Amino acid sequence: PAQIPQEIGIEAKAISAELYQKLNCKGVVRFDYIFNEEAVYFLEVNTVPGMSEASIIPQQANEMGISTARLFEMMIEDAIAN
């Protein structure tokens, strides 16, 4: 995980959730930001993020205790449900 202040993480998550809905995203996407002492800046949404073991999404899932195999299972289950 990024080593950022908690309030910056909360703000980025809120912005991401709002953008996910407004952009009608489906499945796993990645929102990229930069921040400095003044503000958080949204850079881009990656609607087809990498999924190799070296990619950010599987690394983030692993950090949360979710294996890559389980991540793919969750993605398939979500796609079927929606």
Secondary structure, 3 states (H helix, E strand, C coil): CCCCCHHHHHHHHHHHHHHHHHCCCCCCCEEEEEECCCCEEEEEEECCCCCCCCCHHHHHHHHCCCCHHHHHHHHHHHHHHC
